[in-house]
Structures are given as C-alpha cells and as structure tokens.
Amino acid sequence: MNVDIRACLYDVQQAILEIESFFAGQPMLFAAYQADVRTRRATERNLEIMGEAVGRILKADPTFQLSNARQIIATRNRIIHGYDTVSDEMVWGIVVRHLPLLKQEVDQLLEG
C-alpha cells in the first residue's frame, strides 16, 4: 500500500479513536452528547479530518476500495460548508451506526 494512503488511513483511525475516547467509561447517550458543546464540536472536527483523509486517499488512488468513501467526503463538506444544516442527530447517527464499521474496515486495511 502506498505510504501516503497508509498515513491517511492512520489519520482516519486516530480520529475514530479520539471520538470513542469522548465516551470512555460512560454510556453513549445522545442526550449527554447533545448537552456537551465541546464534545459535539470535537466530534465534528474529527469527522472533517476523516473526510479530508479519505479525499486524499481517493486522489492518490481513485480505485481504492473503502465503504462509504463518497459519503465520508460529503459529510466533511457539509460540516465545513453547510455548517448550518448539520444536526446533532445526523452526527450522532454517524457515530453510533457508521463509525464502528469504518473502524473495523480501516483496522483490517492497516493490518494487511
């Protein structure tokens, strides 16, 4: 695997781990997430980083296989350019439904 792609995958992995750390030792509750503006902003920032990293991966290799790559990039763009259309519910849905699967996929790619 290209060294630049590997570096970007590490960035995605690190962003996921950081988001997970926000909930370490406590139940993942939407109400708690919604009440904590720092956690919300930090989560959004990490989603931006993931989107930028995935965009760089696809620039380096447009055929690179990563599930939901285009949606990850679109989420980054929406957070940055359409910040007023980003809802806590949308971000929370990504965190609880999509990040666990993305983490598995990225971990497997980095192990291989």
N, C-alpha and C positions, 0 to 999 in steps of 0.2 A: 504494500500500500504506500502511496505517495506520502512523504513526510509532512507536507502541508495539510493533506487531508487528515492524517492521523492527529496532527496538532488541533485541528478544528474539532475533531471528534472528542478529544480530551476537553476542549472548551465546553462542548455540549454536556459531557459527563459531569464536569465540575459545576456547571450551572444547575443541573438537576440535583446534585448532592447538596448544593447550597440551599435550594428550595426545600429539600427534605429536612435540612437542619433547622429550618424555621419552626418545624412541628415536632422536633425531637422531644420525647418524654411527655408528650401530651396527645390527646386525641385530635385527629384532624377534623375540626368542626368549622363549617362555613361561617357561623356567627362570630367565632373568635377571629377568623381571617378577616372578615368584613370590618370588625371593630378596630383592627390594628393597621393604621395607615402605613407605618414603616414596613410591615410585612407585605402589604399589598404592593407598595412601590418597589420593594426589593424583588418580589416575585416577578413583577412586570419587567424589571431591568434584566433579570436572568432570562426571561423569555425573549427579550430583544437580543441578548447575546447569542442565544441558541439560533435564532433566525438569521443573524448575521453569519454565524459559523456555517450553518447549512448552506446559505447562499454562496459562501466562498468555496465550499466543497463542490457544489454544482457548477461553479465557474471553472474549477480545476478539472472536473470530470463530469460532464453533463449526463453521462450514463450511470453515475454512481447510484446504487440502489439503497434508499433509505425511506422507510414508510413515512408517508405524510410530509415529505420534504417540502412540497409546494405550500402546504397549509402552515407549516412552521414559519416559512418565509413570509407568508401573507399575514400571519399573526404579528410578527415583528413589525411589518409595515403598518399594520393597523394601530398598534400601540404607539408607534412613533408619529405617524402622520394623521391618524384619526383618533387621537387620544380621547376625544370627547365621545366616541362611540364604543369605548371599551368598558364593559360592565364587569363588576366583581363576579357575577355568575358565570360569565364567559371564561374568565381567567381561572376560576375555581374548577370549572368543568375540565379544563385542560390539565390542571394539576392532578386531579383525582382520577381522571379517566385515561389520559393520554401519556402523561409523563412516566408512569410505571412501565408501559410497553416500550416507550422510546429508550428508557434506561436499559432495559434488557437487550434491545437491539444494539445500542451503542456499545454496551459491555461486550457483547459477542463479537462485534466488529473489531474492537480493540484487542481482544484475546486472540483473534485469528491471524 
